Amino acid sequence: MKALNITNENEMILSWLKSELYRMKHVLDEKEIRLVKKANLDNFHENQARKHLLLNKYGRSAILDKMPIFSTWQNAKIEERDKEKLYILPVFDWFLDTGRTFKVVDTTKHLSANRGHRLNNQPPTKKNHLKKITDMIHNPPKESGGITVVTTNINSGLFTIIEGVHRACALAKQNKLVGTNVFVGTSPDLFKCYWSIEKADIKQHLLSLENLVNNKMIW
């Protein structure tokens, strides 16, 4: 990654809120929309309100509650050498769409409209990342923030995308990843984080997903 400057969690949260405003604007009230569109990042109470909005109304606590405290946040740009080190957070519904690797670049070869699962005692459920990515290519969001990635080390670690996954895949499909702005959160404790590709038990996690495929629980 080409590091640009130090930033902070408040900037990252605002970027995330902007990126997903397209899907949330119909459920937010005027005050909440103003928090996103006319943000004052020097206002402590506003920053706390935006964090609450992201965790609760946007529903992102499932990801962020499992994250460690980050020692630094930086603005950076993706370089050519980073493409093979960019990963999607290792959730089951991306396993086959990445060819079992969770690498962003591998979605260009493995995305399928016929994905689905039958987990948690639910009826078979379709999951079509291909459609969302194709729609995004043909109708890019009018406003979006930077993609958010986390890593143990910005110079030598792997990068797990926790926000902007579909946008990253759309960029990969168009060969436009290089030069994309990203927020990079750094923490050595990601080895213990469930959502990190760098977690200590990632091999066991991949084996468990393979077992789900073999038992036709995901396809």
C-alpha positions as CSV (number, residue, x, y, z in Angstrom):
1,M,0.0,0.0,0.0
2,K,1.2,3.5,-0.7
3,A,0.6,5.3,2.6
4,L,-0.6,8.9,2.2
5,N,-1.4,10.2,5.7
6,I,-2.6,9.3,9.2
7,T,-6.3,9.6,9.7
8,N,-8.6,8.3,12.5
9,E,-11.6,6.1,13.2
10,N,-14.1,9.0,12.8
11,E,-13.0,9.6,9.2
12,M,-13.3,5.9,8.5
13,I,-16.8,5.7,10.0
14,L,-18.0,8.7,8.0
15,S,-16.6,7.2,4.8
16,W,-18.5,3.9,5.6
17,L,-21.7,5.7,6.2
18,K,-21.4,7.6,2.9
19,S,-20.7,4.4,1.0
20,E,-23.9,2.7,2.2
21,L,-26.1,5.8,2.2
22,Y,-27.7,4.6,-1.1
23,R,-29.2,1.6,0.7
24,M,-30.1,3.4,3.9
25,K,-31.4,6.9,2.9
26,H,-35.0,5.7,2.9
27,V,-34.9,4.5,6.5
28,L,-32.8,7.4,8.0
29,D,-34.5,10.5,9.4
30,E,-33.4,14.1,8.4
31,K,-31.1,14.4,11.4
32,E,-29.3,11.2,10.6
33,I,-28.8,12.1,7.0
34,R,-27.4,15.4,8.0
35,L,-24.9,13.6,10.2
36,V,-23.6,11.9,7.1
37,K,-23.9,14.7,4.5
38,K,-22.9,17.7,6.6
39,A,-20.5,16.1,9.1
40,N,-18.5,18.1,11.6
41,L,-15.7,15.7,12.5
42,D,-14.5,18.1,15.3
43,N,-17.8,17.6,17.2
44,F,-17.4,14.7,19.7
45,H,-21.1,14.1,20.1
46,E,-21.6,14.0,16.3
47,N,-18.8,11.4,16.0
48,Q,-20.4,9.3,18.7
49,A,-23.8,9.5,17.0
50,R,-22.3,8.4,13.7
51,K,-20.6,5.4,15.3
52,H,-23.9,4.5,16.9
53,L,-25.6,4.9,13.5
54,L,-23.1,2.6,11.8
55,L,-23.2,-0.1,14.5
56,N,-26.9,-0.2,15.0
57,K,-29.1,1.3,12.3
58,Y,-26.7,0.3,9.5
59,G,-26.3,-3.1,11.3
60,R,-22.5,-3.3,11.2
61,S,-21.9,-4.2,14.8
62,A,-21.6,-7.9,13.7
63,I,-18.3,-7.0,12.0
64,L,-17.0,-4.1,14.1
65,D,-17.8,-5.6,17.5
66,K,-15.4,-8.5,16.7
67,M,-12.6,-6.1,15.7
68,P,-9.6,-5.3,18.0
69,I,-8.6,-1.7,18.8
70,F,-6.5,-0.4,15.9
71,S,-3.2,1.3,16.7
72,T,-3.4,3.4,13.6
73,W,-5.7,4.4,10.7
74,Q,-4.1,5.6,7.5
75,N,-5.3,6.8,4.1
76,A,-3.5,4.8,1.4
77,K,-3.7,3.8,-2.3
78,I,-3.7,0.3,-3.6
79,E,-0.5,-0.6,-5.6
80,E,0.0,-3.3,-8.2
81,R,1.8,-5.5,-5.6
82,D,-1.2,-5.4,-3.3
83,K,-3.7,-7.0,-5.7
84,E,-2.7,-10.6,-4.6
85,K,-2.8,-9.6,-0.9
86,L,-6.4,-8.2,-0.9
87,Y,-8.9,-10.5,0.7
88,I,-12.6,-10.5,1.4
89,L,-13.6,-11.1,5.0
90,P,-13.9,-14.9,5.2
91,V,-17.6,-15.4,5.4
92,F,-19.2,-18.5,4.0
93,D,-21.1,-16.9,1.1
94,W,-17.9,-15.7,-0.5
95,F,-16.0,-19.0,-0.3
96,L,-17.0,-20.4,-3.7
97,D,-17.3,-17.0,-5.4
98,T,-13.5,-16.6,-4.7
99,G,-12.5,-20.1,-5.8
100,R,-12.1,-21.0,-2.1
101,T,-9.3,-18.4,-1.5
102,F,-11.2,-15.3,-0.4
103,K,-8.9,-13.3,-2.7
104,V,-10.6,-10.3,-4.4
105,V,-8.9,-11.0,-7.8
106,D,-10.2,-14.5,-7.8
107,T,-13.8,-13.3,-8.0
108,T,-13.1,-12.3,-11.6
109,K,-13.1,-16.1,-12.5
110,H,-15.4,-17.6,-10.0
111,L,-18.5,-15.4,-9.5
112,S,-21.7,-17.3,-10.2
113,A,-25.4,-16.4,-10.2
114,N,-26.2,-19.9,-8.9
115,R,-24.8,-19.6,-5.4
116,G,-26.8,-20.4,-2.3
117,H,-26.9,-22.2,1.1
118,R,-29.1,-24.0,3.5
119,L,-27.6,-23.1,6.9
120,N,-29.2,-22.4,10.3
121,N,-32.1,-24.8,9.6
122,Q,-33.5,-22.4,7.0
123,P,-34.9,-23.3,3.5
124,P,-32.4,-23.1,0.6
125,T,-31.4,-19.4,0.2
126,K,-29.9,-17.9,-3.0
127,K,-27.0,-15.5,-2.7
128,N,-26.1,-13.6,-5.9
129,H,-23.0,-11.4,-5.5
130,L,-22.5,-11.5,-9.3
131,K,-25.7,-9.5,-9.9
132,K,-24.8,-6.8,-7.4
133,I,-21.3,-6.5,-8.8
134,T,-22.6,-6.3,-12.4
135,D,-25.2,-3.7,-11.4
136,M,-22.5,-1.7,-9.7
137,I,-20.3,-1.7,-12.8
138,H,-23.2,-0.5,-15.0
139,N,-24.6,1.9,-12.5
140,P,-21.7,3.1,-10.2
141,P,-22.8,4.7,-6.9
142,K,-23.0,8.5,-7.2
143,E,-21.2,8.9,-3.9
144,S,-19.0,6.4,-2.1
145,G,-16.1,6.6,0.4
146,G,-12.9,4.7,0.4
147,I,-12.7,1.0,0.8
148,T,-11.8,-0.1,4.3
149,V,-9.2,-2.8,5.0
150,V,-7.5,-4.1,8.1
151,T,-4.1,-5.6,8.5
152,T,-1.5,-6.6,11.0
153,N,1.2,-4.6,9.1
154,I,0.7,-2.2,6.2
155,N,4.1,-3.1,4.7
156,S,4.1,-6.9,5.1
157,G,0.6,-8.1,6.1
158,L,-2.4,-9.3,4.2
159,F,-5.4,-7.0,3.8
160,T,-8.9,-8.0,4.7
161,I,-11.7,-5.8,3.2
162,I,-14.4,-5.1,5.8
163,E,-16.2,-2.4,3.9
164,G,-16.6,-2.0,0.1
165,V,-16.3,-5.7,-0.8
166,H,-18.6,-5.5,-3.8
167,R,-17.0,-2.2,-5.0
168,A,-13.6,-3.8,-4.8
169,C,-14.8,-6.8,-6.8
170,A,-16.3,-4.5,-9.4
171,L,-13.0,-2.7,-9.7
172,A,-11.1,-6.0,-10.0
173,K,-13.4,-7.1,-12.8
174,Q,-12.6,-3.8,-14.6
175,N,-8.9,-4.0,-13.8
176,K,-9.2,-0.8,-11.8
177,L,-8.0,-1.7,-8.4
178,V,-4.6,0.0,-8.6
179,G,-4.8,3.6,-7.4
180,T,-8.0,3.1,-5.4
181,N,-8.2,5.0,-2.1
182,V,-8.5,2.9,1.0
183,F,-8.6,3.3,4.8
184,V,-6.1,1.0,6.4
185,G,-6.6,0.0,10.1
186,T,-3.5,-1.7,11.7
187,S,-3.6,-4.0,14.7
188,P,-1.3,-6.9,15.7
189,D,-4.3,-8.5,17.4
190,L,-6.0,-9.4,14.1
191,F,-4.5,-12.9,14.6
192,K,-7.3,-13.3,17.1
193,C,-10.1,-11.7,15.0
194,Y,-12.8,-13.9,13.5
195,W,-13.2,-11.7,10.4
196,S,-9.5,-11.4,9.5
197,I,-7.8,-13.4,6.8
198,E,-4.7,-13.3,9.0
199,K,-6.4,-15.1,12.0
200,A,-4.4,-17.9,13.5
201,D,-7.0,-20.6,12.7
202,I,-7.7,-19.6,9.1
203,K,-6.7,-23.1,7.7
204,Q,-9.2,-24.8,10.0
205,H,-11.8,-22.3,8.9
206,L,-11.2,-23.1,5.3
207,L,-11.5,-26.8,6.0
208,S,-14.8,-26.3,7.8
209,L,-16.1,-24.4,4.8
210,E,-14.9,-27.1,2.4
211,N,-16.8,-29.6,4.6
212,L,-20.0,-27.5,4.1
213,V,-19.5,-27.6,0.4
214,N,-19.0,-31.4,0.4
215,N,-22.2,-31.8,2.4
216,K,-24.1,-29.5,0.0
217,M,-24.8,-26.9,2.7
218,I,-23.3,-24.2,0.5
219,W,-23.0,-24.2,-3.3
